[in-house]
Amino acid sequence: MKIIDEFKAFAVKGNVADMAVGIILGVAFGKIVTSLVNDIIMPPIGILVGGIKFSDLSLVLKEAVGETPAVTLNYGNFLQVTFDFLLVAFAVFMIVKAINSAKRKEDAAPAAPAAPPKQEVLLEEIRDLLKK
């Protein structure tokens, strides 16, 4: 029963909920980036390299024999997934960079001067009275 109690304590913590929201947003963001890559970026790149679809690039290792399908090395799909990863990594980097920049601006904002200790205030009052 101790394990169940520990799991309840873990699952109820705020960090788990934050992590779940982050994962859900990450999946949605991944779909957006995948669409950006597949539908907007890759077609012009395909035209530049002669109309080749990267996902169709493959190297035949063994030809098809009868009903046995060919054995292929699908390096084009690997290139596509690698390009997707690099774009996602770059997008996340830019988001983190923007967040860090905003935090630096907050930290750089001058803080209000701290109130002097009571002793200094009293000493200043005494000094001012003695000057009169």
DOGUMI-446687 format. One record per residue (C-alpha): x, y, z. Coordinates in steps of 0.25 Angstrom, whole numbers, plus 5000, padded with zeros to 4 digits. Each point is the difference from the previous one (the first is absolute). Layout:
<sites>
XYZ ...
</sites>
This chain:
<sites>
500050005000 501250095002 500350014985 498550044997 500150115010 501450054994 499449994986 498850095005 500950105006 500850004987 498850014991 499350115008 501250095000 499950134991 501349964992 499349884994 498850094995 501050104995 500849894993 498749944994 499650144994 501450014994 500049874994 498650034993 500550134995 501349944995 499249904992 499150114994 501350084997 500649884994 498949984990 500150154996 501449994998 499849874992 499050074991 500950124998 501249904996 499149914991 499150104994 500850134999 501549985001 500249874993 499350024987 500950124996 501249925004 499549884992 499950104988 501450055002 500649865000 499249964988 498649965005 500549895009 499149975012 500949965011 499149905006 500149924987 501549995000 500549865003 501149914996 499649864995 500849895008 499449884994 499050004988 498649945002 500049854996 498649954997 499150035012 501150045009 500150155000 501350084998 500950035012 500250155000 500850105008 499150125001 501050115003 499050114994 499049985011 501250015010 500450134994 498650055001 499949965015 501350065003 499650134993 498750005008 500849985013 501050124997 498850094997 499349965013 501350025008 500250134994 498650055003 500249955014 501350075001 499450134995 498849995010 501049985012 500950114995 498850105000 499649955014 501450025005 500150144993 498750045007 500549955014 501350074998 499250134997 499249985013 501349975008 500750134994 498950095004 500550085012 499449965013 499550105010 501050045010 499949935013 499550085012 501250035009 500149935013 499250075012 501450035006 500450084988 498750085000 500150035015 501550054998 499650084988 498950075008 501050025012 501050064990 499050104994 499550045014 501550035004 500250084987 498950105004 
</sites>
